[in-house]
């Protein structure tokens, strides 16, 4: 039953993730003087990927969406978009 609900959710809308949470590791893995810049750059990349995913979501087959759906916040929008584009039938 949960798989059906999950599949229906994937079919209707793109996942909603928090770029701020996704980018914490980028911030804290950088030297102190670079943390702010790395964090802002990561946020920009995640938001750009999110916007593209939202624009193209309906173009990706449901099975591809299910295959690429992020597990928690670990994959992020950038990884999700890469997966969607690589798995999309040519």
URRA-V197935 format. One record per residue. RES is the residue in one small letter. SS is DSSP state (helix for helix, strand for strand, loop for the rest). PHI is phi as a letter, one per 20 degrees, with the letter a starting at -180 (* if undefined). Layout:
res: (RES	RES)
ss: (SS	SS)
phi: (PHI	PHI)
This chain:
res: (x	x	x	x	x	x	x	x	x	x	x	x	x	x	x	x	x	x	x	x	x	x	x	x	x	x	x	x	x	x	x	x	x	x	x	x	x	x	x	x	x	x	x	x	x	x	x	x	x	x	x	x	x	x	x	x	x	x	x	x	x	x	x	x	x	x	x	x	x	x	x	x	x	x	x	x	x	x	x	x	x	x	x	x	x	x	x	x	x	x)
ss: (loop	helix	helix	helix	helix	helix	helix	helix	helix	helix	helix	helix	loop	loop	loop	loop	loop	loop	helix	helix	helix	helix	loop	helix	helix	helix	helix	helix	loop	loop	loop	helix	helix	helix	helix	helix	helix	helix	helix	helix	helix	helix	helix	helix	helix	helix	helix	helix	helix	helix	helix	helix	helix	helix	helix	helix	helix	helix	helix	loop	loop	helix	helix	helix	helix	helix	helix	helix	loop	loop	loop	loop	loop	loop	loop	helix	helix	helix	helix	helix	helix	helix	helix	helix	helix	helix	helix	loop	loop	loop)
phi: (*	f	f	f	f	f	f	f	f	f	f	e	b	f	f	d	c	d	g	f	f	g	e	f	f	f	f	e	e	e	g	g	f	d	g	f	f	f	f	f	f	f	g	g	f	f	f	f	f	g	f	f	f	f	f	d	g	f	f	e	f	g	f	f	g	f	f	e	g	f	e	m	d	f	e	m	f	f	f	f	f	g	f	g	f	f	e	f	g	f)
